[in-house]
Amino acid sequence: MAGKFEVKTTAGGQFMFNLKAGNGQIILTSESYKAKASALNGVESVKKNAKSKAQFETLESKNGQPYFVLKATNGEVIGRSEMYSSTSSMQNGIESVMENAPKAAVVEL
């Protein structure tokens, strides 16, 4: 089963999206956007930028958990991963985004 982007309205009336892998696990989450069109533009930016490993930045939370962000070519963060238990799990997450994002369908919830 292929991955998909789920675009939804937040409790505050803004818009955001999650990229889910084929198994339904969330592998990337966006920021909140004021307009649905902006969220959809964010999806397109993820599709484009996820093809390049150079657009991923690996980070570590305050409690030492690895995670990553996906950046647009202008350096703006367009998506963030969950916290991972290990660096190898985080690397698998990056690979999953690279594999799923470019061809993922967009579903509006």
C-alpha positions as CSV (number, residue, x, y, z in Angstrom):
1,M,0.0,0.0,0.0
2,A,1.3,3.4,-0.9
3,G,1.8,6.4,1.4
4,K,-0.6,9.3,1.5
5,F,-0.8,12.9,2.7
6,E,-3.8,13.6,5.0
7,V,-4.7,17.3,5.0
8,K,-7.0,18.3,7.9
9,T,-8.4,21.2,9.9
10,T,-6.9,21.7,13.3
11,A,-9.0,22.4,16.4
12,G,-8.1,26.1,16.0
13,G,-9.4,26.2,12.5
14,Q,-6.1,26.1,10.8
15,F,-4.8,23.5,8.3
16,M,-2.0,20.9,8.6
17,F,-1.0,17.6,7.0
18,N,0.5,14.3,8.0
19,L,2.4,12.1,5.6
20,K,1.6,8.5,6.4
21,A,3.5,5.4,5.2
22,G,1.7,2.5,3.6
23,N,1.2,0.9,7.0
24,G,-0.6,4.0,8.3
25,Q,2.2,5.2,10.5
26,I,2.7,9.0,10.5
27,I,6.2,9.7,9.2
28,L,6.1,13.5,8.8
29,T,3.9,16.3,10.2
30,S,3.6,19.8,8.9
31,E,3.3,23.1,10.8
32,S,-0.2,24.7,10.9
33,Y,-1.3,26.9,8.1
34,K,-3.9,29.6,8.0
35,A,-5.3,28.6,4.6
36,K,-5.9,25.2,3.1
37,A,-4.2,26.3,-0.1
38,S,-1.0,27.0,1.9
39,A,-1.2,23.5,3.4
40,L,-1.6,22.0,-0.1
41,N,1.4,24.0,-1.2
42,G,3.3,22.6,1.7
43,V,2.4,19.1,0.5
44,E,3.8,19.9,-2.9
45,S,7.0,21.2,-1.4
46,V,7.4,18.0,0.6
47,K,6.9,15.9,-2.5
48,K,9.6,17.9,-4.3
49,N,12.1,18.3,-1.5
50,A,11.9,14.7,-0.1
51,K,13.7,13.4,-3.2
52,S,17.0,14.9,-1.9
53,K,18.7,13.6,1.2
54,A,20.4,17.0,1.5
55,Q,17.1,18.6,2.5
56,F,16.8,16.5,5.6
57,E,18.4,17.7,8.9
58,T,18.9,15.3,11.7
59,L,18.5,16.7,15.2
60,E,18.3,15.5,18.8
61,S,15.6,16.5,21.4
62,K,16.5,17.8,24.9
63,N,16.1,14.3,26.3
64,G,18.4,12.8,23.6
65,Q,15.9,11.3,21.2
66,P,16.8,11.7,17.5
67,Y,14.4,13.2,15.0
68,F,14.6,15.0,11.7
69,V,13.1,17.9,9.8
70,L,12.6,18.3,6.1
71,K,13.6,21.7,4.7
72,A,12.6,23.5,1.5
73,T,15.4,24.8,-0.7
74,N,15.0,28.2,1.0
75,G,15.9,26.6,4.4
76,E,12.3,26.8,5.8
77,V,11.2,23.7,7.7
78,I,8.2,22.1,5.9
79,G,7.9,18.9,8.0
80,R,9.0,17.3,11.2
81,S,9.3,13.6,12.2
82,E,8.3,11.9,15.4
83,M,10.9,11.3,18.1
84,Y,12.8,8.0,17.5
85,S,14.3,5.6,20.0
86,S,17.5,5.2,17.9
87,T,19.5,6.9,15.1
88,S,18.9,3.8,12.9
89,S,15.1,4.1,13.4
90,M,15.3,7.8,12.5
91,Q,17.4,6.9,9.3
92,N,14.6,4.4,8.4
93,G,12.1,7.2,8.8
94,I,14.0,9.5,6.4
95,E,14.2,6.7,3.9
96,S,10.4,6.1,4.3
97,V,9.7,9.8,3.6
98,M,12.0,9.8,0.6
99,E,10.2,6.7,-0.8
100,N,6.6,7.6,0.1
101,A,6.4,11.4,-0.4
102,P,7.0,11.9,-4.1
103,K,4.2,9.6,-5.2
104,A,1.8,9.9,-2.2
105,A,-1.9,10.7,-2.9
106,V,-3.4,13.7,-1.1
107,V,-6.5,13.0,0.9
108,E,-8.5,15.9,2.5
109,L,-10.2,14.9,5.7
